[in-house]
Amino acid sequence: MPKRMRFTIWRPLATAAVAALMATFLSPATAHAAPGESKPVYSYENAIREAVWVDTGLDHDRDGKNDRVAVDIVRPREPAGQGRKVPVIMDASPYYSCCGRGNESQKKTYDADGDVVQMPLFYDNYFVPRGYAFVGVDLAGTNRSDGCVDVGGRSDILSAKAVVDWLNGRAKAYTTRTGTTKARATWTNGRTGMIGKSWDGTIANGVAATGVEGLKTIVPISAISSWYDYYFQQGAPLYDSGPDWLSNYVDSPDARAKCGAVQQMLVDGAPRTGDWTPLWTERDYVKDARKVKASVFLIHGMQDLNVRMKHVGQWWDALAKNGVERKIWLSQTGHVDPFDFRRAAWVDTLHRWFDHELLGYDNGIDREPMADIERHPDQWVTSKVWPAPGTDTTTLRPAKGTQAGVGTLGLSKGKGIETFTDDPQHSETDWAAHIDRPTPDKAGFVTKPLTRDLRLSGSSKVTVTATPTTSTAHLSAVLVDLGPDTIRDYATSGEGITTLTDRTCWGVSTTGDSACFKETKAKTTAVDYTVVSRGWADLGNYASDLKGVPLTPGKPYTITLDLAATDHVVPAGHRLALIVAGTDKDLIDPPAGTPTLTLDLSRTKARVPLVGGATAFARATAGAAYATPEATPLDGVTRPHALTRVPEGGQ
């Protein structure tokens, strides 16, 4: 069935077959009108709580037995008693016991029989009364599951996929971890939606990329699309450790005792050179976007410096190329769940999304704008499609200015050179703060003050030709909006939110599982500039993204840096800047030496996705004169706090 027809087919189901849907999904009291919204008609307190262990078909821990993953289930009792089947919302996570989920780091708790009492987050409290089952899966090697954590590899993905297969009658499960009594999912229709933040959402991406039947939708929040790009970008290391550290971080004690071979495989397969290896190919979901049959509702913070926005651009573009039904929210936050930056709208939208995708309700969500974008703190706009209609890639070129390292940015090709020396103690905040004066650690190029708003929508690329003085060199390219604004303070520990003490409730509570969570509010700061997009590379990867080579000092090299996707309006009166520099402190690791790099401006350019393209840029800069450089440093966010090496969901 063509993907673009999926919504069309479901609409008649929700209109022509009303009687059948009423019998399946609604109580008798509501069976008089076409369904628009599932209602909380089932008892949460009396819901069935049970655990099964699904056979993954793997023996990753090499103990001679197939690994089984623990699956904790909360489902409404009434439909099961009446022979009616329900769809499933599923969150597969490595964090249920080691680290917790959500802003309050909730963990699973169990009763004396081993059945789940507290399921983290609000999903079960809210959706089970509305006729959904909620399934919390312990990834292989974590909590009560067998096997080993392999950080996005076969074990991670297939352990979650096996659960979708079991829900659809294609895999085996047992009532205990080691027993022989089989468990069957006779209570579900197999229609499954996966959701989760960070690593959890990454698993949803990976399972969708297998094309598994029965997975109807995924909701990846701040999720990874390719694990190489979590640890490196074009050869430049983003962290000082690899996936072996992360595996050990979440492994259960039993897995740590059994999984030494997997740990070594992660070490050997992920060399700190930044070279692409078969390990990264296995963990690249973008290459398999053509297999995705599920719809995708993607949520990400445009200032997420943990799981960075590069993951959004490449995944989104691949899904679009393959005709996958999509929806997207882009916030001003860092690595934050939408429950903590737009709570009421999030719960309502997620409810409608699952009702449409899993229950087949014709509630109109498929006909609404594709994208919601946070333009200012708590101020959202929509876009019919994303990137925005009328977006055209526009080539902007740097040129020399009146001072060294303080150049111009426009449509005309520049001449000459600019030189900078890598300073690993400085970051994008230092460069942007001193954009209007010469500093030895960066080359900056700035447009005229805009006479009209200019919108960037999508991913940029910056091509540079640089001559290094050493055999190794790292490069950073940064786009900056120069002008006053109030933004979410993504650089502090809350990454754009402040957690309050008051609680609001989203669903039904029991003694052991509260549906009430601490409220949050936007944490904002006034700035003179805003970093819009970033990208990094090891210049030694000039010939290939897959493998780096030593550089010859004094020889020019040309490389194109991929900048992260964004959606940002540079307002009239502001300026757009391009900065090219070396090590971006705390965002990439420095090279072995301290290179000085000379840029050939005639062979350097930025390809930027502008709504209206080159015409819009020309109009926005027409009639203006270049601003007189300021000696006073500009204020921005503080340097981002030391980055976690864990794609984790808690604050």
C-alpha positions in Angstrom: 0.0 0.0 0.0 1.6 3.4 -0.9 2.5 5.4 2.2 0.8 8.5 0.9 -2.5 6.6 0.8 -2.5 5.5 4.4 -4.5 8.4 5.9 -7.0 8.2 3.0 -7.7 4.6 3.7 -8.2 5.2 7.4 -10.7 8.0 7.0 -13.4 5.8 5.5 -12.8 3.3 8.4 -13.7 6.1 10.8 -16.8 7.2 8.9 -18.3 4.3 6.9 -17.7 1.7 9.6 -18.8 3.7 12.6 -20.8 0.8 14.1 -17.8 -1.5 14.1 -15.5 1.1 15.6 -18.0 1.9 18.3 -18.2 -1.7 19.3 -14.4 -1.9 19.4 -13.3 1.3 21.0 -16.1 3.1 22.8 -18.4 2.5 25.7 -22.2 2.2 24.9 -22.8 5.7 26.2 -20.6 7.2 23.5 -21.7 5.1 20.6 -24.0 7.5 19.0 -21.5 9.7 17.0 -18.5 9.3 14.9 -15.4 9.1 17.2 -13.3 12.2 17.5 -11.5 11.5 20.7 -11.0 8.5 22.9 -12.4 9.0 26.4 -11.2 7.8 29.8 -14.0 5.2 30.2 -11.9 2.4 31.7 -10.6 1.9 35.2 -6.9 2.6 35.7 -6.9 1.3 39.3 -8.3 -2.1 38.1 -6.1 -2.3 35.1 -4.3 -5.6 34.4 -0.6 -5.3 35.3 1.6 -8.2 34.2 5.1 -9.0 33.0 6.3 -11.3 30.2 9.7 -12.1 28.8 10.0 -12.0 25.0 12.5 -14.3 23.2 14.7 -12.1 21.1 16.2 -15.0 19.1 19.7 -13.8 20.1 22.3 -15.1 22.5 24.2 -11.9 22.9 25.5 -12.7 26.4 26.8 -16.1 25.2 25.3 -18.1 28.0 23.9 -20.8 25.6 20.3 -19.6 25.9 18.3 -17.2 23.9 18.0 -13.8 25.5 14.7 -12.7 26.9 13.7 -9.1 27.4 11.3 -8.1 30.2 8.1 -6.4 29.1 6.0 -4.7 31.7 2.3 -4.2 30.7 -0.5 -2.1 31.9 -3.8 -2.6 30.1 -7.5 -1.9 30.7 -9.3 -4.9 32.2 -12.7 -4.2 30.7 -11.9 -4.7 26.9 -10.2 -8.0 27.7 -13.2 -9.2 29.6 -15.4 -8.4 26.7 -13.2 -10.0 24.1 -12.2 -6.6 22.6 -8.6 -5.9 21.6 -6.6 -2.7 22.2 -3.7 -1.0 20.5 -0.3 -0.5 22.3 1.8 2.4 23.2 5.4 1.2 23.8 8.5 2.8 25.3 11.6 0.6 25.1 14.3 2.0 27.3 17.7 1.2 28.9 16.9 3.6 31.8 14.1 2.1 33.8 16.3 0.9 36.6 19.7 2.6 36.3 18.8 6.3 35.8 15.1 6.9 35.6 12.8 8.6 33.1 11.6 12.2 32.7 12.3 15.4 34.5 11.8 13.7 37.9 14.0 10.6 37.0 11.2 8.1 37.7 12.1 4.4 37.8 9.9 1.3 37.6 8.8 -0.2 40.9 7.3 -3.6 41.4 5.0 -5.5 43.8 5.7 -8.7 45.6 4.6 -10.7 42.5 7.0 -8.8 40.2 4.3 -6.8 38.4 4.9 -3.2 37.8 3.5 -0.7 40.3 5.0 2.6 39.1 5.5 3.0 35.4 7.5 6.2 34.7 5.9 9.1 33.0 2.3 9.8 32.3 1.6 7.6 29.3 0.0 4.7 31.2 -2.0 6.9 33.6 -3.5 8.9 30.7 -3.9 6.4 27.9 -4.9 3.2 29.6 -8.2 4.6 30.7 -8.7 5.7 27.1 -8.5 2.1 25.7 -4.8 1.7 25.1 -2.3 -0.7 26.6 1.0 0.7 27.7 4.2 -1.5 27.4 7.5 -0.6 29.0 10.4 -2.7 27.6 13.7 -3.1 29.4 16.3 -3.2 26.6 18.5 -6.3 26.4 21.1 -6.1 29.2 19.2 -3.7 31.4 17.0 -4.1 34.5 15.2 -7.5 34.3 16.3 -8.5 30.8 18.9 -10.9 29.5 21.5 -10.1 27.0 23.9 -7.2 26.5 23.6 -3.5 25.7 25.2 -2.8 22.3 24.3 0.9 22.0 22.0 1.0 19.1 23.1 -2.2 17.4 21.4 -5.5 16.7 20.8 -6.4 20.3 19.2 -3.0 21.1 17.0 -2.8 18.1 16.1 -6.5 17.7 15.2 -6.8 21.4 12.6 -4.1 20.9 11.5 -5.3 17.5 10.9 -8.8 19.0 8.3 -7.2 21.3 6.4 -5.7 18.3 6.6 -9.1 16.7 5.2 -10.8 19.8 2.3 -8.2 20.0 1.5 -9.3 16.4 1.8 -13.0 17.0 5.1 -13.6 15.4 7.4 -14.1 18.4 7.4 -16.2 21.6 7.1 -14.9 25.2 7.1 -16.5 28.6 5.5 -15.7 31.9 8.9 -15.8 33.7 12.5 -15.1 32.8 13.6 -18.7 32.8 10.3 -20.7 32.7 8.6 -22.6 29.8 5.0 -21.3 30.2 4.2 -19.3 27.1 2.4 -16.0 27.1 0.3 -14.8 24.2 -0.8 -11.3 23.4 -4.4 -12.2 22.7 -5.6 -8.9 24.1 -4.1 -6.6 21.5 -4.9 -6.0 17.8 -1.1 -5.5 17.3 -1.3 -1.9 16.2 1.7 -0.4 18.0 3.1 3.1 18.5 6.6 3.6 19.9 7.5 6.7 21.9 10.5 7.9 23.9 13.0 10.5 24.5 16.7 10.3 23.7 17.9 6.7 23.7 14.3 5.5 23.9 13.4 7.6 20.8 16.5 6.3 19.1 15.2 2.8 19.6 11.9 3.8 18.0 13.8 5.2 15.0 15.8 2.0 14.7 12.9 -0.4 15.0 10.9 1.7 12.4 14.0 1.3 10.1 13.5 -2.4 10.1 10.1 -2.1 8.5 8.5 -4.3 11.1 4.8 -5.0 10.4 2.4 -3.7 13.1 4.5 -0.7 14.0 2.1 2.1 12.9 3.7 5.2 14.2 6.8 6.4 16.2 7.2 9.5 18.3 11.0 10.1 18.7 11.8 12.9 21.1 15.4 14.3 21.0 16.5 11.1 19.3 19.6 9.8 17.5 19.3 8.9 13.8 22.9 7.7 13.4 25.2 6.8 16.3 28.3 7.8 14.5 26.9 11.4 14.6 26.4 11.1 18.3 30.1 10.6 18.8 31.7 12.3 15.8 31.0 14.7 13.1 33.0 14.3 9.9 35.9 12.9 11.9 35.8 15.5 14.7 35.3 13.8 18.1 32.3 15.2 20.1 33.1 13.3 23.3 36.2 11.9 25.0 34.7 8.3 25.1 32.9 5.8 23.0 29.9 3.5 23.1 31.7 1.0 25.4 31.5 3.6 28.3 27.8 4.1 27.6 27.1 0.4 27.5 28.8 0.0 30.9 26.8 2.9 32.3 23.4 1.2 31.7 24.3 -2.5 31.9 22.6 -4.5 34.7 25.0 -6.2 37.1 24.3 -9.5 35.4 25.1 -8.1 32.0 28.4 -6.5 33.3 29.4 -10.0 34.4 28.6 -11.6 31.0 29.1 -9.0 28.4 32.9 -8.5 28.3 33.0 -9.6 24.6 30.4 -7.0 23.7 32.3 -4.3 25.5 35.5 -5.2 23.6 33.6 -5.3 20.3 32.4 -1.7 21.0 36.0 -0.6 21.8 37.4 -2.2 18.7 34.7 -1.1 16.4 34.6 2.5 17.4 38.2 3.8 17.2 38.8 7.4 18.4 40.2 8.3 15.0 36.7 9.1 13.9 36.9 6.8 10.9 33.7 5.1 9.8 33.6 1.4 10.6 31.1 -1.4 10.1 29.9 -0.8 13.7 28.6 2.6 12.6 27.0 1.2 9.5 25.0 -1.1 11.7 23.9 1.8 13.8 22.9 4.1 11.0 19.1 4.2 10.6 19.1 6.9 8.0 20.4 4.5 5.3 17.3 2.3 6.0 14.7 5.1 5.8 13.2 3.5 2.7 12.0 0.6 4.9 10.0 2.8 7.3 6.3 2.1 7.1 5.3 3.9 10.3 4.4 7.5 10.5 6.8 9.8 12.4 6.0 12.6 14.8 9.4 14.1 15.6 10.2 16.5 18.4 13.6 18.1 19.0 15.2 21.1 20.7 17.0 23.4 18.2 19.6 24.1 20.9 20.1 20.4 21.9 23.8 20.0 22.4 23.5 16.4 23.6 21.6 14.8 20.7 22.4 17.6 18.2 20.1 18.9 15.4 22.1 17.1 12.7 20.1 14.0 13.7 16.9 15.8 12.7 18.0 17.1 9.4 19.3 13.9 7.9 16.5 11.7 9.3 13.8 14.1 8.2 15.1 14.5 4.7 15.5 10.7 4.3 11.9 10.1 5.5 10.6 12.8 3.1 12.5 11.3 0.2 10.7 8.0 0.9 7.2 9.5 1.3 6.8 8.8 5.0 3.9 10.7 6.7 5.5 13.2 9.1 4.9 15.8 11.7 7.5 17.9 13.6 7.8 20.2 16.7 11.0 22.3 17.0 11.5 24.1 20.3 14.1 26.7 21.5 15.2 24.3 24.3 18.1 22.0 24.7 17.5 18.3 25.5 14.1 18.7 27.0 10.8 16.7 26.7 7.8 18.5 25.3 5.9 17.5 28.5 8.3 20.0 30.2 8.1 22.9 27.7 4.6 22.8 26.3 2.7 20.5 28.5 -1.0 21.0 27.8 -0.6 21.3 24.1 1.7 18.3 24.0 -0.7 16.0 25.8 -3.6 17.1 23.6 -1.6 16.7 20.4 -0.1 13.4 21.4 -3.6 12.1 22.3 -5.0 13.2 19.0 -2.0 11.7 17.1 -2.4 8.3 18.7 -6.1 8.3 18.3 -5.6 8.9 14.6 -2.7 6.6 14.1 -3.7 3.7 16.3 -7.5 3.9 16.6 -8.2 5.3 13.2 -10.1 8.3 14.3 -10.7 11.0 11.7 -9.9 13.9 14.0 -8.2 16.1 11.4 -4.7 16.0 12.7 -3.4 14.8 9.4 -4.7 17.9 7.7 -3.2 20.4 10.1 0.2 22.2 9.5 3.1 19.8 9.5 5.4 21.9 11.7 5.1 23.7 15.0 8.1 26.0 15.7 8.9 27.9 18.9 9.8 31.4 17.6 10.2 33.0 21.1 9.8 31.4 24.5 6.3 29.9 24.7 5.4 31.6 21.4 4.7 29.1 18.6 4.1 29.4 14.9 3.1 26.8 12.4 4.3 25.9 9.0 2.2 24.0 6.4 5.2 21.9 5.5 8.8 21.8 6.8 11.2 23.1 5.6 9.1 26.1 5.0 7.4 26.6 1.5 9.6 28.8 -0.8 12.8 27.7 0.8 15.7 27.9 -1.6 19.4 27.1 -0.9 21.3 30.4 -1.3 25.1 30.8 -1.6 26.5 33.4 0.7 30.1 34.4 0.3 32.6 35.9 2.8 34.8 38.8 1.9 37.5 40.9 3.6 36.4 43.9 5.7 38.3 46.8 7.0 39.9 44.9 9.8 41.6 41.5 9.9 39.2 38.7 10.7 36.2 41.1 10.6 34.8 40.5 7.2 31.5 40.8 5.3 28.9 38.3 4.1 26.9 38.7 0.9 26.1 37.4 -2.5 29.3 38.5 -4.2 32.4 36.3 -4.4 35.2 37.5 -2.1 39.0 37.6 -2.5 42.0 37.3 -0.3 42.7 35.4 2.8 41.9 35.3 6.5 44.0 33.6 9.2 43.2 32.2 12.7 44.9 30.0 15.2 43.0 27.2 17.1 42.5 28.1 20.7 40.9 25.1 22.5 40.0 27.3 25.5 37.5 29.3 23.4 34.1 28.4 22.1 31.3 29.7 19.8 30.2 32.1 22.7 33.7 33.7 22.7 33.8 34.1 19.0 30.3 35.5 18.7 30.8 37.9 21.6 33.8 39.4 19.8 32.4 39.2 16.2 33.0 42.9 15.5 36.7 43.0 16.5 39.8 41.1 15.5 40.7 38.1 17.6 43.3 35.6 16.7 41.1 32.5 17.2 38.4 33.1 14.5 37.4 34.6 11.2 34.0 36.3 11.2 31.9 37.5 8.4 28.7 39.7 8.8 25.9 40.9 6.6 24.6 44.4 6.5 21.8 45.1 9.1 18.7 43.6 7.6 15.9 45.8 6.4 13.5 42.9 6.3 13.1 39.7 8.3 15.1 36.7 6.8 14.0 33.1 7.6 16.3 30.1 7.6 14.5 26.8 7.4 16.5 23.5 7.0 20.1 22.5 6.9 23.1 24.6 5.8 26.5 23.6 4.4 29.8 25.6 4.7 32.6 24.9 2.2 36.1 26.2 3.2 39.5 26.0 1.6 42.0 26.1 4.4 45.8 25.7 4.6 47.0 24.3 8.0 50.4 24.6 9.7 50.1 21.2 11.3 49.2 17.6 10.3 45.9 17.7 12.2 43.3 20.4 12.4 39.6 20.7 13.5 37.2 23.2 12.1 34.0 24.7 13.3 31.4 26.7 11.3 28.7 28.7 13.1 25.8 30.8 11.9 24.8 33.6 14.4 21.9 36.0 14.6 23.4 39.3 15.8 20.9 41.4 17.6 19.0 41.7 20.9 16.5 39.0 21.9 15.1 37.1 24.8 15.6 33.4 24.4 15.4 30.2 26.4 18.6 29.8 28.4 19.6 26.5 26.9 23.2 26.7 28.2 22.2 26.1 31.9 21.4 22.8 33.6 17.7 23.0 32.9 18.4 23.6 29.2 15.6 26.2 28.9 13.2 25.2 31.7 12.9 25.8 35.4 11.2 23.1 37.5 8.6 24.4 39.9 7.2 22.8 43.1 3.5 22.8 42.1 2.1 19.7 40.4 -0.5 19.1 37.7 -2.1 15.8 37.0 -2.4 14.1 33.6 -4.4 11.0 33.9 -5.5 8.8 36.8 -3.3 8.1 39.9 -3.0 5.1 42.1 -1.3 4.8 45.5 1.9 3.6 43.8 1.8 5.5 40.5 0.9 9.2 40.6 -0.2 11.0 37.4 0.9 14.4 38.9 4.1 16.0 37.9 6.0 19.1 38.8 5.2 22.1 36.6 7.9 23.9 34.7 8.3 27.3 33.2 10.6 28.8 30.5 14.0 29.9 31.8 14.9 32.9 29.7 17.8 35.2 29.2 18.4 38.5 27.4 21.1 38.2 24.7 22.8 40.3 22.1 23.3 37.4 19.8 21.9 33.9 19.2 23.8 30.9 17.7 21.5 29.6 15.0 23.4 26.5 13.6 26.7 24.7 14.1 28.9 22.2 12.3 32.3 20.6 12.9 34.8 18.5 11.0 38.3 17.2 11.1 40.1 18.7 8.1 41.8 15.4 7.6 38.4 14.1 6.4 38.5 16.5 3.4 38.5 13.6 0.8 36.0 11.4 2.6 33.5 11.6 5.5 34.4 7.9 6.2 38.2 8.2 6.8 40.7 10.8 7.8 44.3 11.2 6.7 47.2 13.2 8.0 47.5 16.7 6.5 50.6 18.2 4.8 51.4 21.5 6.5 51.3 24.3 4.0 49.0 22.5 1.6 45.4 23.8 1.0 42.5 21.5 1.5 38.8 22.0 0.7 36.1 20.5 2.9 32.3 21.0 3.2 31.0 21.0 6.8 27.4 20.0 7.4 25.6 22.4 9.7 22.6 21.4 11.8 19.1 21.9 10.7 17.2 24.9 12.2 14.2 27.2 11.7 15.1 30.7 12.7 14.0 34.2 11.7 16.7 36.9 11.7 14.6 40.0 12.3 15.0 43.3 10.5 17.7 45.4 12.2 19.7 42.3 13.0 22.7 40.9 11.1 23.5 37.3 10.1 27.1 36.2 10.7 29.2 33.3 9.6 32.1 32.3 11.9 34.9 29.9 10.9 37.2 28.8 13.7 39.0 25.7 15.2 38.0 23.9 18.4 34.6 24.7 19.7 35.3 24.2 23.4 33.1 21.6 25.2 31.4 20.8 21.9 34.3 19.1 20.1 37.6 17.8 21.3 40.8 19.6 20.2 43.3 18.2 17.7 46.7 16.9 18.6 48.5 20.1 17.8 47.7 23.9 17.7 47.2 24.7 14.0 47.0 28.1 12.4 44.7 28.0 9.4 44.6 30.3 6.4 41.2 30.6 4.6 41.1 31.2 0.9 38.0 33.4 0.7 37.5 33.0 -3.0 36.9 29.3 -2.3 34.8 29.6 0.9 31.1 29.8 0.9 27.9 29.1 2.9 24.9 27.4 1.3 22.0 28.5 3.5 18.3 27.5 3.2 16.5 30.9 3.0 12.8 31.4 2.5 12.6 33.3 -0.7 16.2 32.4 -1.6 18.7 34.9 -3.0 16.0 37.4 -3.9 14.9 37.6 -0.3 18.5 38.0 0.9 19.1 40.8 -1.7 16.0 42.6 -0.6 16.8 42.2 3.1 20.2 43.8 2.7 19.4 46.4 0.0 19.9 50.0 0.9 21.8 49.3 4.2 25.4 50.1 5.0 27.7 47.9 6.9 27.7 48.6 10.6 30.6 50.2 12.3 32.4 47.5 14.3 31.8 47.7 18.0 34.6 47.3 20.6 32.3 46.2 23.4 31.8 42.4 23.6 28.2 41.2 23.0 26.3 39.3 25.7 25.0 35.8 25.0 24.3 32.6 26.9 27.0 31.3 29.1 29.3 28.8 27.6 27.3 25.5 27.5 27.8 23.4 30.6 30.0 20.3 30.3 28.2 17.9 28.0 26.9 14.6 29.2 28.1 11.5 27.4 24.7 9.9 28.0 21.7 10.4 25.7 19.5 10.4 28.7 16.0 11.8 29.3 16.3 13.2 32.8 17.3 16.8 33.5 
